[in-house]
Amino acid sequence: MAAFIAANLPFINHRMMVVGPLAQTKKALIVRLVELVVLYFLVGGIALLLERRAGQIAPQGWEFYAVTGTLFLTLAFPGFVYRYLLRRHD
């Protein structure tokens, strides 16, 4: 659930990094994608802390990051559709 919310925040929120100042102009797609990457690592860090508290951390290779990154992009799809495909721009 945290990953779904974090993946859609850049597309729904007009603030820089969710808590920063309100953007004067519309945020560019590249800014939203950078926020998406930062939030991916933030959610991954939270998951790592939870796994560490639960016990031994499983070894993770590049495959793990490829799958979780793709899953995070898939979770961001509803926000992307809302921002760029469904919402009418005035």
RACOR-V130554 format. One record per residue. RES is the residue in one small letter. PSI is psi in radians with two decimals (* if undefined). OMEGA is omega in radians with two decimals (none if undefined). NEAR is the number of other C-alpha atoms within 12 Angstrom. Layout:
RES_PSI_OMEGA_NEAR + RES_PSI_OMEGA_NEAR
This chain:
m_-0.70_3.12_12 + a_-0.67_3.14_19 + a_-0.69_3.12_28 + f_-0.79_3.13_23 + i_-0.80_-3.13_24 + a_-0.61_-3.13_33 + a_-0.50_-3.10_39 + n_-0.25_-3.13_33 + l_-0.76_-3.12_33 + p_-0.47_-3.09_39 + f_-0.35_-3.11_37 + i_-0.58_-3.04_28 + n_2.46_3.11_28 + h_-0.02_-3.14_25 + r_2.70_3.08_22 + m_2.18_-3.13_26 + m_0.67_3.02_26 + v_-0.65_-3.07_25 + v_-0.11_-3.10_13 + g_-3.03_-3.14_13 + p_2.70_3.13_13 + l_2.30_-3.13_14 + a_2.34_-3.14_17 + q_-0.73_3.08_11 + t_3.06_3.10_11 + k_2.45_3.11_19 + k_2.41_3.10_24 + a_2.78_3.14_19 + l_-0.65_-3.12_16 + i_-0.62_3.09_13 + v_-0.73_3.12_22 + r_-0.66_3.13_32 + l_-0.65_3.08_25 + v_-0.74_3.07_19 + e_-0.66_3.13_31 + l_-0.74_3.13_38 + v_-0.76_3.13_27 + v_-0.75_3.12_23 + l_-0.56_3.06_29 + y_-0.81_-3.14_33 + f_-0.56_3.08_21 + l_-0.81_3.09_20 + v_-0.67_3.08_24 + g_-0.67_3.09_23 + g_-0.71_3.08_16 + i_-0.75_3.12_17 + a_-0.66_3.11_19 + l_-0.72_3.09_19 + l_-0.72_3.10_15 + l_-0.69_3.13_14 + e_-0.66_3.13_15 + r_-0.67_3.13_14 + r_-0.49_-3.12_11 + a_-0.39_-3.11_11 + g_-2.55_-3.08_10 + q_2.43_3.14_11 + i_2.26_3.13_13 + a_2.52_3.09_11 + p_2.44_-3.08_12 + q_2.12_3.09_12 + g_-2.95_-3.11_10 + w_-0.48_3.14_10 + e_-0.69_3.12_11 + f_-0.81_-3.11_14 + y_-0.57_3.09_16 + a_-0.74_-3.13_14 + v_-0.81_-3.12_14 + t_-0.60_3.07_23 + g_-0.73_3.10_24 + t_-0.70_3.08_19 + l_-0.71_3.13_17 + f_-0.70_3.07_32 + l_-0.65_3.10_26 + t_-0.68_3.10_19 + l_-0.44_3.14_25 + a_-0.15_-3.06_33 + f_-0.73_3.12_25 + p_-0.70_3.10_24 + g_-0.68_3.10_28 + f_-0.77_3.12_25 + v_-0.75_3.14_17 + y_-0.78_-3.07_19 + r_-0.76_-2.96_25 + y_-0.32_-3.07_17 + l_-0.63_-3.07_13 + l_-0.68_-3.04_11 + r_2.30_3.10_14 + r_2.26_3.12_9 + h_2.25_-3.13_9 + d_*_none_3
